[in-house]
Amino acid sequence: MAQVKIEVGAIRFAVNGGAEVIAQEREAFVDFLKHKMGEDILAAQRRREARTRQQRPEPDDTMNARRDLLCKITPETLKSAIKQGRLDHILKPFDEIDIPLDTGGTVTAVCGYSDSCSARFVFKDCRDEAVMNEEATNKGGYFKSKGRAHVLVDILPHIAQEWRAIFKPRQLSEIIDGETVEYADLLWLPSATDVFGPSEKGYWKDIDDSFQLEIFKRERDRVKECGDNGTYPYWLRSVIATYTYNFRLVNTGGSSGSDNANYLYGFAPGFDI
C-alpha cells in the first residue's frame, strides 16, 4: 500500500493504494489539470479583451460609423482606404455615418453601395422640404429644375469642407426635348432606379449609372422622416415618362409615387466618394 500527495496551488491530490491505482489516479489528475488550465487561460483572455474594449476611445461625434466595433472614421481614413483598394473593408451597405455641418450638428448618411474604391450614400432622412419647380412642370428635367438648384445651393455648401473634398462628382444623363444632356454633380437626388430599380412598364427612363441600391430593396427601408413632420414623402430626380408636370417620389410608406413638380416634399440627397 502506497500513498501519494500532490499540491498545485489550491488544488490538492491524495491517493492511497497500489501502484496501478496510483498510476490511474495520477493520469486522471493530470488530465484534470490540463482542462483546468485551459479554462483559466480562456477566462484570462476574455478578461483582457473586455479591458481592451473598455479602454477604446469613444467615436468622434463629428463622424462615426455605426458598427459593432468602435472605430473612428475620418476623410483621411476613407482616402487611404480608397488608395489601398480596401474601402469595402471599412464600409458596407446600411452603415451609417454622421457628417458635420457648418451650421452646427450633423447629417446622417447611409451607405447604399460600396466596392474596393468607391461608395454611394443617401441621407437617412430628409434634410428639408422644397418644390421641384415653381410651376407644375418637369420641362427641362432635373438638370434645369429648381430642385437641383436647391440641392447644390442650399444643402451642399453646408456640408463640412473636409467632407465635400472627398465627394466624387456623379455623372448624370437625361433626355431633354429629344437630346441627351450630360452633367456631373457632387450632391444629387436619387433616381427612381436608385430606389426601385428599372421600371418594367416604362414609368421612368433613367439613362445614367443608376442601379437599385441594397438599402432600398425593402419597402420599409425606403421610409424617411422630415424633421417634426414624422414620416414624409420625398422627391426623386426622375421625371414621370408619361406626363409633363410630374416627378417621381417615394410615398410615406415607401412605395413608388409621383406628383406635380410644384408640390412641397422632402429632400434626401446622396453623394459618392
N, C-alpha and C positions, 0 to 999 in steps of 0.2 A: 504494500500500500504506500503510495507516494502522495505528496501534497505540493501544489504549485500555486503561487500567488503572483499576480501581475497588476501594477497600477499605472494608468496613463491619465494624468491629470486627476479629474474627479471620478474616472471610470476604474473600477476595481474588478479583477478576475481572480477567482479562487476555486480550485477543484481538488478533490481527493479521489484516488483510485489508481488503477493500474496504468501501465504505460500506454496501452491502446486507448483507454478512456481519456487520459490526459491529452494525447495527440489529437483526438477528435474534437475535444472541447477547445483546445488551443486554436485549431483550424477555424472553428466556428467563431471564436472570439476575434480572430484576425479579420475574417470577412465582415464581422460587425463593425470593427474599427474602420475598415475601408469605406463602408457605406456611410458611417457617421461622419467621417472626414469629408466625403463628397458632399453631404448635406450642408456641412459647415462652410465649405468653400463656396457653394452655390448661394447660401444665405449672405455671406460676406460680399459676394459680387453684387447681389441685389441691393445691399445697403450702400455700396459705393455708387451704383447707378442712381439711386434715389438722391444721394447727396449731390451728385453731379447735376441732376435736374433742378434741384433747389438752388444751386449756385449759378445757373444760367441767367443772364440778364433778361429782363422783360423786353419784349419787342418795342421798337421805337414807335411812338404814337403817330408820327408823320407818315409812316409807310410800313405795313406789315402784311405778310401772307398768312392767312388763317390755315395753318397746317397743324398736324399732331405734334410735330417737333417745333419748339420755339426757335425762330430764326429771324434775323434782321435782313431785310432786302432793301437795297439802295439802287439808284440808277447805275452806279458803278458796278454793283454786283450783276445786274442784268446785262450791261455792256460786256463785261468779262465773260459771262456765260454764253452770250451770242458769239463772241470771238472764238471761244473754245468749242463751239458747236454742241453745247450742253444745256441749252435753255430749257428743254423739255425735262431735264432732271430737276429743275427748280420749280417750274410752273406746269400745272395740269388743269384741264377743264374743271370748272367750278371753284378753283382757288379764287379767293377774294383779296384785293389789295386796297389800301386806303391811301389816296393821293392828296397831298396838301394843296390848299387853295390860297391865293394871295389875299382873299377876303376873310381868311380865318376858317378853321375847320378843315374837313376833308370830304372827298367824294369817293365812294366805294365803287370799284370796277371788278367785274367777274371775268375770269379767263374763259373764253369760249373755244379757243383752239390754241395749240402750241406744237411746235416741232423743234428741231435742234437749233434753229437760228431765228425763229420768229414766233410771235404770239399775237392773238387778236382778243381784244377786250370790249365789253359793253358795260355801261353804267348799270349798277344793280337796280337802281330806282331812278325815277325821273328827276332831272336836275331842276326843271321848272316847267311851265306850260306856255305855249305860244301857238300862233297860227302858221300854216304853211304858206299862205298868201293872204293879202288883204281882201281879195275877191275870191269867189268860188270858182277857181280855175287852176288847172295844172299845166297850162300853157307855159312852155319854157322848161318843163320838167323840174327835177330837183336842182339842176345846175343854176337856173335863174330864179329859184324860189326864195321867198323871204325866210323860209325855214332854214335853208342852208346858210344864209347870212346870219341868222340868229345863232347857229351853232358856232360859226367861225368868228363872229364879232362879240357875242355876248357871253359865250361859255368858254371857248378855248383860251382866251387871254388870261383867265383867272386861274388856270392850272399852273402850279409852280413851274418856274422856268426850267429847273433841272430835270423835271419830268417831261416837259414838252420837248426838250432837247433830244430825248431818245425815241420820240414818236416817229414812225416811218410813214411818209405820205402813201395813202391808199389810192391806187389807180382806179378811177371810176369811168364808166362809159354809159351813155344814154343815146337813144334815137329820138331826136327832137325835130319835128317838122320834116321827117324823112331823112335827116342827116345824122351821122354818128358824131357825137360830141365826147371828147375825152378830156379828163382833167384829173387832178390829184388833190386830196385834202388830208390834213393831219387829224381832223376830227370830223366825223360824219354820222348821219343817222343810218342805222342798219337798213338793209333792203328787205323786202318781203321774202326773198330767197334765203337770206341770212337766218331768218326766223322760222319760216315754214317750209323751206325747200322749194324747188321749182314748181310752178303751177301747171298741173296736168291739163287744166281747162283754159290756160292762157290768160288768166285774170291779171297777171303781171309778167313782164318780159324783161328781166334784168339781164344785161349782157356784159357785166363786169366779172370780177373774180368771185362772185357770191357762191356760197355753198352753205347748207344748213349747219349751224353751229351746234355742237353737242349740248350746250346749255339750254337750247330751245326745243329739243325733241319731245319733251313732255309739256303738255298744255299748262300745268301748274307752275312750271319753271319760267314761263313767259310773263307771269303776272308781276306788275310793278306798282309801287306806291308813288305818290306825288305829294310830299310834304304832309300837311294836316288833312289833305283830301282823302287819305287812305288809298286803296287800290284804285287805279286810274288808267284809262285808255291812253296809248301813246303812239305818236306818228312814226311811220316808216318812210323812207325816201322814194319808194316805188310808186309810180302813178298807176291808177287802175286803167287797164288797157282799153276798156270799152266806153269810158266816159271822159269828158274833157274838163271836169271840175273836181275830181276826186283824187286823193292819195290813199294808199293803203295804210292801215293802222292795226294795232293789237288791242282787242277789246279787254275790258276789265277782267274777264275770266280767263284770258289767254288765247281766245280764238281769233281767227282772221276776220278783219272787217275793213271798211273804207268809209270815207265821209268827205263832205265839202272842204276844200282847202282853207276856207276862212273860219273854220271851227277851231275852238281852243282845246288843244290836247297836250299831253305830256311830251317832253323831250328827254330821251335817254340815249345819248350818242355813244359811239365806240371809237376805238383807235387801235392801231397796230404798232408793235415795236419790233 
